[in-house]
Amino acid sequence: FLVDDLHTAEDVVQDAFAAVCRHHGTSLDGLQDPAAYLHTAVVNAARSVLRRRRTARGHTPPHAGYGPPVDEGLLLAEEHRQVLDALAQLTRRQREVL
């Protein structure tokens, strides 16, 4: 009910339990009320997921702008051909320098 998605809820619970185990080890004897502690950890993790969702939904990526002109490929091919023609007119030594 907290995250409106069963798979996300399962991930949240698993991550919260794993975090508690990393922090306290496999024995929760040192906690006064382990069930309440785990419940709070799960609720806080669910809130974090909801915050991330809200932030992600609120983000609008910058406008990519327009793509290259349709004839750009043709113009580039023509320019490349002209460059190759100009190179062919050079001497071997001049081509080596370039």
C-alpha positions as CSV (number, residue, x, y, z in Angstrom):
1,F,0.0,0.0,0.0
2,L,2.9,2.4,0.6
3,V,4.4,2.2,-2.9
4,D,1.5,0.9,-5.1
5,D,3.6,-1.8,-6.7
6,L,4.2,-5.3,-5.4
7,H,7.6,-5.8,-6.9
8,T,8.9,-2.4,-5.6
9,A,7.4,-3.2,-2.2
10,E,9.2,-6.5,-2.1
11,D,12.5,-4.8,-3.0
12,V,11.9,-2.1,-0.3
13,V,11.3,-4.7,2.4
14,Q,14.3,-6.8,1.3
15,D,16.6,-3.7,1.1
16,A,15.4,-2.5,4.5
17,F,16.0,-5.9,6.1
18,A,19.4,-6.2,4.5
19,A,20.3,-2.8,5.8
20,V,19.2,-3.7,9.3
21,C,21.2,-7.0,9.2
22,R,24.3,-5.1,7.9
23,H,24.0,-2.6,10.7
24,H,23.0,-4.9,13.6
25,G,24.1,-8.3,12.5
26,T,21.9,-11.4,12.4
27,S,20.9,-11.0,16.0
28,L,18.5,-8.1,16.9
29,D,18.7,-8.9,20.6
30,G,20.2,-5.4,21.3
31,L,17.0,-3.7,20.1
32,Q,14.2,-3.0,22.5
33,D,11.5,-3.8,19.9
34,P,12.9,-5.4,16.8
35,A,9.5,-5.6,15.0
36,A,8.9,-1.9,15.5
37,Y,12.4,-1.1,14.4
38,L,12.1,-3.2,11.2
39,H,8.6,-1.7,10.5
40,T,10.1,1.9,10.8
41,A,13.0,0.9,8.5
42,V,10.6,-0.4,5.9
43,V,8.3,2.7,6.1
44,N,11.3,5.0,5.8
45,A,12.7,3.1,2.8
46,A,9.2,3.3,1.1
47,R,9.1,7.0,1.7
48,S,12.6,7.3,0.1
49,V,11.3,5.4,-3.0
50,L,8.3,7.7,-3.2
51,R,10.6,10.8,-2.9
52,R,12.8,9.5,-5.7
53,R,9.7,8.8,-7.9
54,R,8.4,12.3,-7.3
55,T,11.7,13.8,-8.2
56,A,12.1,11.7,-11.3
57,R,8.5,12.6,-12.5
58,G,9.1,16.3,-11.8
59,H,12.3,16.3,-13.9
60,T,11.9,17.4,-17.5
61,P,14.9,16.7,-19.6
62,P,16.2,19.7,-21.6
63,H,15.0,20.1,-25.1
64,A,17.3,18.2,-27.5
65,G,16.7,20.7,-30.3
66,Y,16.5,19.9,-33.9
67,G,18.5,17.3,-35.6
68,P,21.0,17.9,-38.5
69,P,19.5,19.0,-41.8
70,V,18.3,16.3,-44.1
71,D,20.8,17.1,-46.8
72,E,23.8,17.3,-44.4
73,G,25.0,13.8,-45.4
74,L,25.0,14.7,-49.0
75,L,26.8,18.0,-48.4
76,L,29.5,16.2,-46.3
77,A,29.9,13.6,-49.0
78,E,30.4,16.3,-51.6
79,E,32.8,18.2,-49.4
80,H,34.8,15.0,-48.8
81,R,35.0,14.3,-52.5
82,Q,36.3,17.8,-53.1
83,V,38.9,17.4,-50.4
84,L,40.0,14.1,-51.9
85,D,40.2,15.6,-55.4
86,A,42.3,18.5,-54.0
87,L,44.6,16.0,-52.3
88,A,45.0,14.1,-55.5
89,Q,46.4,17.2,-57.2
90,L,49.2,17.5,-54.6
91,T,52.6,16.0,-55.0
92,R,53.4,12.8,-53.0
93,R,55.6,14.7,-50.6
94,Q,52.9,17.3,-49.9
95,R,50.3,14.5,-49.3
96,E,52.7,12.9,-46.8
97,V,53.0,16.2,-44.9
98,L,49.2,16.4,-44.6
